[in-house]
């Protein structure tokens, strides 16, 4: 699996609460592995990550 967010700082809008961290990997189930500032690795199944437009999409 590939994702343009891997290795990037992201803000995840999730039903429970927003989280910020580094998108580290995608799990075998498609979950995003998000490492927060305290070093905790979260497996996120559902949420939204707003992406800024890139030069190619303008």
mmJSON file of the N, C-alpha and C atoms, coordinates in Angstrom:
{"data_MODEL":{"atom_site":{
"group_PDB":["ATOM","ATOM","ATOM","ATOM","ATOM","ATOM","ATOM","ATOM","ATOM","ATOM","ATOM","ATOM","ATOM","ATOM","ATOM","ATOM","ATOM","ATOM","ATOM","ATOM","ATOM","ATOM","ATOM","ATOM","ATOM","ATOM","ATOM","ATOM","ATOM","ATOM","ATOM","ATOM","ATOM","ATOM","ATOM","ATOM","ATOM","ATOM","ATOM","ATOM","ATOM","ATOM","ATOM","ATOM","ATOM","ATOM","ATOM","ATOM","ATOM","ATOM","ATOM","ATOM","ATOM","ATOM","ATOM","ATOM","ATOM","ATOM","ATOM","ATOM","ATOM","ATOM","ATOM","ATOM","ATOM","ATOM","ATOM","ATOM","ATOM","ATOM","ATOM","ATOM","ATOM","ATOM","ATOM","ATOM","ATOM","ATOM","ATOM","ATOM","ATOM","ATOM","ATOM","ATOM","ATOM","ATOM","ATOM","ATOM","ATOM","ATOM","ATOM","ATOM","ATOM","ATOM","ATOM","ATOM","ATOM","ATOM","ATOM","ATOM","ATOM","ATOM","ATOM","ATOM","ATOM","ATOM","ATOM","ATOM","ATOM","ATOM","ATOM","ATOM","ATOM","ATOM","ATOM","ATOM","ATOM","ATOM","ATOM","ATOM","ATOM","ATOM","ATOM","ATOM","ATOM","ATOM","ATOM","ATOM","ATOM","ATOM","ATOM","ATOM","ATOM","ATOM","ATOM","ATOM","ATOM","ATOM","ATOM","ATOM","ATOM","ATOM","ATOM","ATOM","ATOM","ATOM","ATOM","ATOM","ATOM","ATOM","ATOM","ATOM","ATOM","ATOM","ATOM","ATOM","ATOM","ATOM","ATOM","ATOM","ATOM","ATOM","ATOM","ATOM","ATOM","ATOM","ATOM","ATOM","ATOM","ATOM","ATOM","ATOM","ATOM","ATOM"],
"id":[1,2,3,4,5,6,7,8,9,10,11,12,13,14,15,16,17,18,19,20,21,22,23,24,25,26,27,28,29,30,31,32,33,34,35,36,37,38,39,40,41,42,43,44,45,46,47,48,49,50,51,52,53,54,55,56,57,58,59,60,61,62,63,64,65,66,67,68,69,70,71,72,73,74,75,76,77,78,79,80,81,82,83,84,85,86,87,88,89,90,91,92,93,94,95,96,97,98,99,100,101,102,103,104,105,106,107,108,109,110,111,112,113,114,115,116,117,118,119,120,121,122,123,124,125,126,127,128,129,130,131,132,133,134,135,136,137,138,139,140,141,142,143,144,145,146,147,148,149,150,151,152,153,154,155,156,157,158,159,160,161,162,163,164,165,166,167,168,169,170,171,172,173,174],
"type_symbol":["N","C","C","N","C","C","N","C","C","N","C","C","N","C","C","N","C","C","N","C","C","N","C","C","N","C","C","N","C","C","N","C","C","N","C","C","N","C","C","N","C","C","N","C","C","N","C","C","N","C","C","N","C","C","N","C","C","N","C","C","N","C","C","N","C","C","N","C","C","N","C","C","N","C","C","N","C","C","N","C","C","N","C","C","N","C","C","N","C","C","N","C","C","N","C","C","N","C","C","N","C","C","N","C","C","N","C","C","N","C","C","N","C","C","N","C","C","N","C","C","N","C","C","N","C","C","N","C","C","N","C","C","N","C","C","N","C","C","N","C","C","N","C","C","N","C","C","N","C","C","N","C","C","N","C","C","N","C","C","N","C","C","N","C","C","N","C","C","N","C","C","N","C","C"],
"label_atom_id":["N","CA","C","N","CA","C","N","CA","C","N","CA","C","N","CA","C","N","CA","C","N","CA","C","N","CA","C","N","CA","C","N","CA","C","N","CA","C","N","CA","C","N","CA","C","N","CA","C","N","CA","C","N","CA","C","N","CA","C","N","CA","C","N","CA","C","N","CA","C","N","CA","C","N","CA","C","N","CA","C","N","CA","C","N","CA","C","N","CA","C","N","CA","C","N","CA","C","N","CA","C","N","CA","C","N","CA","C","N","CA","C","N","CA","C","N","CA","C","N","CA","C","N","CA","C","N","CA","C","N","CA","C","N","CA","C","N","CA","C","N","CA","C","N","CA","C","N","CA","C","N","CA","C","N","CA","C","N","CA","C","N","CA","C","N","CA","C","N","CA","C","N","CA","C","N","CA","C","N","CA","C","N","CA","C","N","CA","C","N","CA","C","N","CA","C","N","CA","C","N","CA","C"],
"label_alt_id":[null,null,null,null,null,null,null,null,null,null,null,null,null,null,null,null,null,null,null,null,null,null,null,null,null,null,null,null,null,null,null,null,null,null,null,null,null,null,null,null,null,null,null,null,null,null,null,null,null,null,null,null,null,null,null,null,null,null,null,null,null,null,null,null,null,null,null,null,null,null,null,null,null,null,null,null,null,null,null,null,null,null,null,null,null,null,null,null,null,null,null,null,null,null,null,null,null,null,null,null,null,null,null,null,null,null,null,null,null,null,null,null,null,null,null,null,null,null,null,null,null,null,null,null,null,null,null,null,null,null,null,null,null,null,null,null,null,null,null,null,null,null,null,null,null,null,null,null,null,null,null,null,null,null,null,null,null,null,null,null,null,null,null,null,null,null,null,null,null,null,null,null,null,null],
"label_comp_id":["UNK","UNK","UNK","UNK","UNK","UNK","UNK","UNK","UNK","UNK","UNK","UNK","UNK","UNK","UNK","UNK","UNK","UNK","UNK","UNK","UNK","UNK","UNK","UNK","UNK","UNK","UNK","UNK","UNK","UNK","UNK","UNK","UNK","UNK","UNK","UNK","UNK","UNK","UNK","UNK","UNK","UNK","UNK","UNK","UNK","UNK","UNK","UNK","UNK","UNK","UNK","UNK","UNK","UNK","UNK","UNK","UNK","UNK","UNK","UNK","UNK","UNK","UNK","UNK","UNK","UNK","UNK","UNK","UNK","UNK","UNK","UNK","UNK","UNK","UNK","UNK","UNK","UNK","UNK","UNK","UNK","UNK","UNK","UNK","UNK","UNK","UNK","UNK","UNK","UNK","UNK","UNK","UNK","UNK","UNK","UNK","UNK","UNK","UNK","UNK","UNK","UNK","UNK","UNK","UNK","UNK","UNK","UNK","UNK","UNK","UNK","UNK","UNK","UNK","UNK","UNK","UNK","UNK","UNK","UNK","UNK","UNK","UNK","UNK","UNK","UNK","UNK","UNK","UNK","UNK","UNK","UNK","UNK","UNK","UNK","UNK","UNK","UNK","UNK","UNK","UNK","UNK","UNK","UNK","UNK","UNK","UNK","UNK","UNK","UNK","UNK","UNK","UNK","UNK","UNK","UNK","UNK","UNK","UNK","UNK","UNK","UNK","UNK","UNK","UNK","UNK","UNK","UNK","UNK","UNK","UNK","UNK","UNK","UNK"],
"label_asym_id":["A","A","A","A","A","A","A","A","A","A","A","A","A","A","A","A","A","A","A","A","A","A","A","A","A","A","A","A","A","A","A","A","A","A","A","A","A","A","A","A","A","A","A","A","A","A","A","A","A","A","A","A","A","A","A","A","A","A","A","A","A","A","A","A","A","A","A","A","A","A","A","A","A","A","A","A","A","A","A","A","A","A","A","A","A","A","A","A","A","A","A","A","A","A","A","A","A","A","A","A","A","A","A","A","A","A","A","A","A","A","A","A","A","A","A","A","A","A","A","A","A","A","A","A","A","A","A","A","A","A","A","A","A","A","A","A","A","A","A","A","A","A","A","A","A","A","A","A","A","A","A","A","A","A","A","A","A","A","A","A","A","A","A","A","A","A","A","A","A","A","A","A","A","A"],
"label_entity_id":["1","1","1","1","1","1","1","1","1","1","1","1","1","1","1","1","1","1","1","1","1","1","1","1","1","1","1","1","1","1","1","1","1","1","1","1","1","1","1","1","1","1","1","1","1","1","1","1","1","1","1","1","1","1","1","1","1","1","1","1","1","1","1","1","1","1","1","1","1","1","1","1","1","1","1","1","1","1","1","1","1","1","1","1","1","1","1","1","1","1","1","1","1","1","1","1","1","1","1","1","1","1","1","1","1","1","1","1","1","1","1","1","1","1","1","1","1","1","1","1","1","1","1","1","1","1","1","1","1","1","1","1","1","1","1","1","1","1","1","1","1","1","1","1","1","1","1","1","1","1","1","1","1","1","1","1","1","1","1","1","1","1","1","1","1","1","1","1","1","1","1","1","1","1"],
"label_seq_id":[1,1,1,2,2,2,3,3,3,4,4,4,5,5,5,6,6,6,7,7,7,8,8,8,9,9,9,10,10,10,11,11,11,12,12,12,13,13,13,14,14,14,15,15,15,16,16,16,17,17,17,18,18,18,19,19,19,20,20,20,21,21,21,22,22,22,23,23,23,24,24,24,25,25,25,26,26,26,27,27,27,28,28,28,29,29,29,30,30,30,31,31,31,32,32,32,33,33,33,34,34,34,35,35,35,36,36,36,37,37,37,38,38,38,39,39,39,40,40,40,41,41,41,42,42,42,43,43,43,44,44,44,45,45,45,46,46,46,47,47,47,48,48,48,49,49,49,50,50,50,51,51,51,52,52,52,53,53,53,54,54,54,55,55,55,56,56,56,57,57,57,58,58,58],
"pdbx_PDB_ins_code":[null,null,null,null,null,null,null,null,null,null,null,null,null,null,null,null,null,null,null,null,null,null,null,null,null,null,null,null,null,null,null,null,null,null,null,null,null,null,null,null,null,null,null,null,null,null,null,null,null,null,null,null,null,null,null,null,null,null,null,null,null,null,null,null,null,null,null,null,null,null,null,null,null,null,null,null,null,null,null,null,null,null,null,null,null,null,null,null,null,null,null,null,null,null,null,null,null,null,null,null,null,null,null,null,null,null,null,null,null,null,null,null,null,null,null,null,null,null,null,null,null,null,null,null,null,null,null,null,null,null,null,null,null,null,null,null,null,null,null,null,null,null,null,null,null,null,null,null,null,null,null,null,null,null,null,null,null,null,null,null,null,null,null,null,null,null,null,null,null,null,null,null,null,null],
"Cartn_x":[0.834,0.0,0.877,0.362,1.094,0.187,0.815,0.072,0.976,0.431,1.21,1.433,0.781,0.928,2.062,2.577,3.599,4.852,5.322,6.496,6.201,4.951,4.556,3.827,3.965,3.145,1.698,0.757,-0.654,-1.497,-2.648,-3.673,-4.86,-5.234,-6.325,-7.588,-8.634,-9.943,-10.666,-10.867,-11.507,-12.716,-13.678,-14.871,-14.548,-13.541,-13.218,-12.58,-11.512,-10.793,-9.733,-9.414,-8.346,-7.003,-6.144,-4.794,-3.803,-2.625,-1.537,-0.367,0.351,1.519,2.128,2.991,3.649,3.011,2.579,2.026,3.191,3.265,4.43,4.24,3.054,2.865,1.383,1.106,-0.242,-0.23,-1.167,-1.248,-1.835,-1.768,-2.304,-3.808,-4.489,-5.933,-6.244,-5.203,-5.394,-5.368,-5.207,-5.18,-3.921,-4.058,-2.914,-2.234,-0.934,-0.151,0.379,-0.127,0.177,0.958,2.177,3.003,2.803,2.299,2.064,3.326,3.303,4.483,5.018,4.151,4.612,5.216,5.297,5.917,4.958,3.686,2.695,2.332,2.245,1.835,0.368,-0.452,-1.887,-2.224,-3.094,-3.609,-4.987,-5.135,-6.362,-7.083,-8.294,-9.102,-9.966,-10.47,-11.426,-11.049,-11.072,-10.797,-10.569,-10.298,-10.085,-8.814,-7.997,-6.779,-6.902,-7.16,-7.248,-5.878,-5.839,-4.597,-4.595,-3.455,-3.295,-3.114,-3.651,-3.448,-1.972,-1.564,-0.177,-0.131,1.055,1.244,0.597,0.649,0.115,-1.401,-2.097,-3.55,-4.091,-3.232,-3.704,-3.998],
"Cartn_y":[-1.185,0.0,1.246,2.297,3.546,4.669,5.718,6.878,8.098,9.221,10.461,11.059,10.54,11.082,10.435,9.293,8.595,9.447,9.518,10.301,11.78,12.17,13.568,13.847,15.072,15.455,15.642,15.106,15.201,15.551,16.123,16.343,15.51,14.586,13.655,14.145,14.351,14.671,13.351,12.97,11.697,11.947,11.017,11.2,11.367,10.658,10.739,12.077,12.437,13.69,13.844,15.075,15.263,14.809,14.307,13.885,14.438,14.792,15.241,14.295,14.065,13.205,12.994,11.995,11.63,10.342,10.364,9.163,8.233,7.097,6.203,5.061,4.479,3.294,3.036,2.076,1.562,0.113,-0.251,-1.622,-2.539,-3.834,-4.796,-4.637,-4.058,-3.824,-2.446,-1.678,-0.351,0.756,0.409,1.416,2.264,3.543,4.444,4.333,4.154,4.128,5.532,6.18,7.575,7.659,8.223,8.394,9.811,9.937,11.238,11.743,12.996,13.647,12.922,12.222,11.503,10.142,9.811,8.558,7.395,7.607,6.538,6.302,5.035,4.672,4.269,4.986,4.73,4.088,3.107,2.503,3.1,3.85,4.6,3.994,3.534,2.918,3.952,4.933,5.881,7.298,8.202,9.613,10.316,11.587,12.382,13.2,13.215,14.004,14.993,16.265,17.244,17.43,17.441,17.598,18.958,19.62,20.884,20.581,21.429,21.174,21.281,20.433,20.474,21.295,21.62,22.39,21.672,20.337,19.562,19.66,19.96,20.003,21.403,22.413,23.797,24.147],
"Cartn_z":[0.0,0.0,0.0,-0.606,-0.643,-0.149,0.357,0.828,0.763,0.324,0.26,1.645,2.669,4.023,4.815,4.374,5.149,5.314,6.554,6.877,7.092,6.948,7.055,8.365,8.882,10.026,9.551,10.286,9.915,11.131,10.851,11.868,11.46,12.29,12.011,12.695,11.91,12.47,12.663,13.913,14.228,15.121,15.121,15.953,17.443,17.957,19.379,19.713,19.032,19.257,18.186,17.803,16.826,17.398,16.533,16.938,15.943,16.449,15.584,15.769,14.698,14.774,13.409,13.337,12.087,11.572,10.324,9.699,9.386,10.076,9.94,8.963,8.934,8.098,7.898,7.017,6.856,7.292,8.153,8.63,7.57,7.779,6.817,6.603,7.596,7.49,6.916,6.512,5.95,6.981,8.25,9.309,9.199,9.513,9.547,10.897,10.896,12.138,12.363,13.408,13.706,15.003,14.939,16.139,16.651,17.888,18.487,19.186,19.616,20.199,21.427,22.159,23.354,23.025,21.723,21.296,21.146,21.466,21.357,19.893,19.504,18.152,18.186,17.431,17.371,16.028,16.044,14.83,14.59,13.509,13.256,12.063,12.31,11.257,10.547,11.299,10.737,11.122,10.165,10.411,9.091,9.16,7.962,8.126,7.082,7.069,5.915,6.229,5.136,4.487,3.166,2.42,1.737,1.789,1.076,-0.4,-1.281,-2.716,-3.085,-3.991,-4.475,-5.757,-6.183,-7.405,-8.592,-8.603,-9.718,-9.812,-8.699,-8.722,-8.896,-8.947,-9.086,-10.517],
"occupancy":[1.0,1.0,1.0,1.0,1.0,1.0,1.0,1.0,1.0,1.0,1.0,1.0,1.0,1.0,1.0,1.0,1.0,1.0,1.0,1.0,1.0,1.0,1.0,1.0,1.0,1.0,1.0,1.0,1.0,1.0,1.0,1.0,1.0,1.0,1.0,1.0,1.0,1.0,1.0,1.0,1.0,1.0,1.0,1.0,1.0,1.0,1.0,1.0,1.0,1.0,1.0,1.0,1.0,1.0,1.0,1.0,1.0,1.0,1.0,1.0,1.0,1.0,1.0,1.0,1.0,1.0,1.0,1.0,1.0,1.0,1.0,1.0,1.0,1.0,1.0,1.0,1.0,1.0,1.0,1.0,1.0,1.0,1.0,1.0,1.0,1.0,1.0,1.0,1.0,1.0,1.0,1.0,1.0,1.0,1.0,1.0,1.0,1.0,1.0,1.0,1.0,1.0,1.0,1.0,1.0,1.0,1.0,1.0,1.0,1.0,1.0,1.0,1.0,1.0,1.0,1.0,1.0,1.0,1.0,1.0,1.0,1.0,1.0,1.0,1.0,1.0,1.0,1.0,1.0,1.0,1.0,1.0,1.0,1.0,1.0,1.0,1.0,1.0,1.0,1.0,1.0,1.0,1.0,1.0,1.0,1.0,1.0,1.0,1.0,1.0,1.0,1.0,1.0,1.0,1.0,1.0,1.0,1.0,1.0,1.0,1.0,1.0,1.0,1.0,1.0,1.0,1.0,1.0,1.0,1.0,1.0,1.0,1.0,1.0],
"B_iso_or_equiv":[0.0,0.0,0.0,0.0,0.0,0.0,0.0,0.0,0.0,0.0,0.0,0.0,0.0,0.0,0.0,0.0,0.0,0.0,0.0,0.0,0.0,0.0,0.0,0.0,0.0,0.0,0.0,0.0,0.0,0.0,0.0,0.0,0.0,0.0,0.0,0.0,0.0,0.0,0.0,0.0,0.0,0.0,0.0,0.0,0.0,0.0,0.0,0.0,0.0,0.0,0.0,0.0,0.0,0.0,0.0,0.0,0.0,0.0,0.0,0.0,0.0,0.0,0.0,0.0,0.0,0.0,0.0,0.0,0.0,0.0,0.0,0.0,0.0,0.0,0.0,0.0,0.0,0.0,0.0,0.0,0.0,0.0,0.0,0.0,0.0,0.0,0.0,0.0,0.0,0.0,0.0,0.0,0.0,0.0,0.0,0.0,0.0,0.0,0.0,0.0,0.0,0.0,0.0,0.0,0.0,0.0,0.0,0.0,0.0,0.0,0.0,0.0,0.0,0.0,0.0,0.0,0.0,0.0,0.0,0.0,0.0,0.0,0.0,0.0,0.0,0.0,0.0,0.0,0.0,0.0,0.0,0.0,0.0,0.0,0.0,0.0,0.0,0.0,0.0,0.0,0.0,0.0,0.0,0.0,0.0,0.0,0.0,0.0,0.0,0.0,0.0,0.0,0.0,0.0,0.0,0.0,0.0,0.0,0.0,0.0,0.0,0.0,0.0,0.0,0.0,0.0,0.0,0.0,0.0,0.0,0.0,0.0,0.0,0.0],
"pdbx_formal_charge":[null,null,null,null,null,null,null,null,null,null,null,null,null,null,null,null,null,null,null,null,null,null,null,null,null,null,null,null,null,null,null,null,null,null,null,null,null,null,null,null,null,null,null,null,null,null,null,null,null,null,null,null,null,null,null,null,null,null,null,null,null,null,null,null,null,null,null,null,null,null,null,null,null,null,null,null,null,null,null,null,null,null,null,null,null,null,null,null,null,null,null,null,null,null,null,null,null,null,null,null,null,null,null,null,null,null,null,null,null,null,null,null,null,null,null,null,null,null,null,null,null,null,null,null,null,null,null,null,null,null,null,null,null,null,null,null,null,null,null,null,null,null,null,null,null,null,null,null,null,null,null,null,null,null,null,null,null,null,null,null,null,null,null,null,null,null,null,null,null,null,null,null,null,null],
"auth_seq_id":[1,1,1,2,2,2,3,3,3,4,4,4,5,5,5,6,6,6,7,7,7,8,8,8,9,9,9,10,10,10,11,11,11,12,12,12,13,13,13,14,14,14,15,15,15,16,16,16,17,17,17,18,18,18,19,19,19,20,20,20,21,21,21,22,22,22,23,23,23,24,24,24,25,25,25,26,26,26,27,27,27,28,28,28,29,29,29,30,30,30,31,31,31,32,32,32,33,33,33,34,34,34,35,35,35,36,36,36,37,37,37,38,38,38,39,39,39,40,40,40,41,41,41,42,42,42,43,43,43,44,44,44,45,45,45,46,46,46,47,47,47,48,48,48,49,49,49,50,50,50,51,51,51,52,52,52,53,53,53,54,54,54,55,55,55,56,56,56,57,57,57,58,58,58],
"auth_comp_id":["UNK","UNK","UNK","UNK","UNK","UNK","UNK","UNK","UNK","UNK","UNK","UNK","UNK","UNK","UNK","UNK","UNK","UNK","UNK","UNK","UNK","UNK","UNK","UNK","UNK","UNK","UNK","UNK","UNK","UNK","UNK","UNK","UNK","UNK","UNK","UNK","UNK","UNK","UNK","UNK","UNK","UNK","UNK","UNK","UNK","UNK","UNK","UNK","UNK","UNK","UNK","UNK","UNK","UNK","UNK","UNK","UNK","UNK","UNK","UNK","UNK","UNK","UNK","UNK","UNK","UNK","UNK","UNK","UNK","UNK","UNK","UNK","UNK","UNK","UNK","UNK","UNK","UNK","UNK","UNK","UNK","UNK","UNK","UNK","UNK","UNK","UNK","UNK","UNK","UNK","UNK","UNK","UNK","UNK","UNK","UNK","UNK","UNK","UNK","UNK","UNK","UNK","UNK","UNK","UNK","UNK","UNK","UNK","UNK","UNK","UNK","UNK","UNK","UNK","UNK","UNK","UNK","UNK","UNK","UNK","UNK","UNK","UNK","UNK","UNK","UNK","UNK","UNK","UNK","UNK","UNK","UNK","UNK","UNK","UNK","UNK","UNK","UNK","UNK","UNK","UNK","UNK","UNK","UNK","UNK","UNK","UNK","UNK","UNK","UNK","UNK","UNK","UNK","UNK","UNK","UNK","UNK","UNK","UNK","UNK","UNK","UNK","UNK","UNK","UNK","UNK","UNK","UNK","UNK","UNK","UNK","UNK","UNK","UNK"],
"auth_asym_id":["A","A","A","A","A","A","A","A","A","A","A","A","A","A","A","A","A","A","A","A","A","A","A","A","A","A","A","A","A","A","A","A","A","A","A","A","A","A","A","A","A","A","A","A","A","A","A","A","A","A","A","A","A","A","A","A","A","A","A","A","A","A","A","A","A","A","A","A","A","A","A","A","A","A","A","A","A","A","A","A","A","A","A","A","A","A","A","A","A","A","A","A","A","A","A","A","A","A","A","A","A","A","A","A","A","A","A","A","A","A","A","A","A","A","A","A","A","A","A","A","A","A","A","A","A","A","A","A","A","A","A","A","A","A","A","A","A","A","A","A","A","A","A","A","A","A","A","A","A","A","A","A","A","A","A","A","A","A","A","A","A","A","A","A","A","A","A","A","A","A","A","A","A","A"],
"auth_atom_id":["N","CA","C","N","CA","C","N","CA","C","N","CA","C","N","CA","C","N","CA","C","N","CA","C","N","CA","C","N","CA","C","N","CA","C","N","CA","C","N","CA","C","N","CA","C","N","CA","C","N","CA","C","N","CA","C","N","CA","C","N","CA","C","N","CA","C","N","CA","C","N","CA","C","N","CA","C","N","CA","C","N","CA","C","N","CA","C","N","CA","C","N","CA","C","N","CA","C","N","CA","C","N","CA","C","N","CA","C","N","CA","C","N","CA","C","N","CA","C","N","CA","C","N","CA","C","N","CA","C","N","CA","C","N","CA","C","N","CA","C","N","CA","C","N","CA","C","N","CA","C","N","CA","C","N","CA","C","N","CA","C","N","CA","C","N","CA","C","N","CA","C","N","CA","C","N","CA","C","N","CA","C","N","CA","C","N","CA","C","N","CA","C","N","CA","C","N","CA","C","N","CA","C"],
"pdbx_PDB_model_num":[1,1,1,1,1,1,1,1,1,1,1,1,1,1,1,1,1,1,1,1,1,1,1,1,1,1,1,1,1,1,1,1,1,1,1,1,1,1,1,1,1,1,1,1,1,1,1,1,1,1,1,1,1,1,1,1,1,1,1,1,1,1,1,1,1,1,1,1,1,1,1,1,1,1,1,1,1,1,1,1,1,1,1,1,1,1,1,1,1,1,1,1,1,1,1,1,1,1,1,1,1,1,1,1,1,1,1,1,1,1,1,1,1,1,1,1,1,1,1,1,1,1,1,1,1,1,1,1,1,1,1,1,1,1,1,1,1,1,1,1,1,1,1,1,1,1,1,1,1,1,1,1,1,1,1,1,1,1,1,1,1,1,1,1,1,1,1,1,1,1,1,1,1,1]
}}}
